[in-house]
Amino acid sequence: MVDNIGLVFLSEVLGTGMLTLLGCGVVANVALTKNKGFGGGFLMVTFGWAFAVFAGVLVAYNSAAHLNPAVTLGLVASGAESFGGAADVPVNFLSVLVYLAGEFLGAFLGAVVVWLAYKQHYDQEPEPANKLGTFSTGPAIRSYGWNLVTEVIGTFVLVFVILTFGHQTDTAGGLGAVGALPVALLVLVIGVSLGGPTGYAINPARDLGPRIAHFVLPIKGKGSSDWAYSWVPVVGPVVGGLLAGWASLIWLPTI
């Protein structure tokens, strides 16, 4: 059990780190001036994030590749007894904490590596908002209540469909039997369908970890980390994930 818990932690750190490195990396490529991908647009970002998820899921197979506290908590709410994956740890207070810790740490570290990869471009970027946008999400129209609703809906779709995938392939639940490509395509369609209002965080770790990295890194002219908005992409995905888990108890006979 101790060995498996350590394996889960390492797997989630590496998988979420890869997810964030490639996901925040595509935003940096599009948003920071003097990059070859500058101005690539929202569609380029959505495809980049989708395949960042693909890569992260492949890397984190040992832990069933949650990569997202909303997924972890959704599985808990669904009544799952095991988290699946090669480690296959039981669902309990300790294992949940380990998953969450690995996800947040991985997201932070992935964002740090993005900064290292684009260091010169961050130094020469004149707009603080563009710099922050490579780390964390922000709303197109700032309205905390409606922004929260958007994040709840997007995350509900993500977690509920993932649970449906898991039910179809593995009655123990989890992402291990799902495969990386269906999850990547799911993230892609969420991005192009529901991503416009808030930038579709749909993952508390993906937003908060890089936002903390933005806050602590010595980024030239970085400006505010927008802590006033930071609770929305944390609370919204948590609520959406829990609702999806509870809904699965009604819609799916067994998770």
QUIMOUR-V508275 format. One line per field, one symbol per residue. ss: DSSP state (A for helix, B for strand, O for the rest). A space follows every 50 residues. Layout:
ss = ???
This chain:
ss = OAAAAAAAAAAAAAAAAAAAAAAAAAAAAAAOOOOOOOOOOAAAAAAAAA AAAAAAAAAOAAAOOOOOAAAAAAAAAOOOOBOOOOOOOBOOAAAAAAAA AAAAAAAAAAAAAAAAAOAAAAAAOOOAAAAAAOOOOOOOOOOAAAAAAA AAAAAAAAAAAAAAAAAAAOOOOOOOOOOAAAAAAAAAAAAAAAOOOOOO OOOAAAAAAAAAAAAAOOOOOOOOOOOOOOOAAAAAAAAAAAAAAAAAAA AOOOO
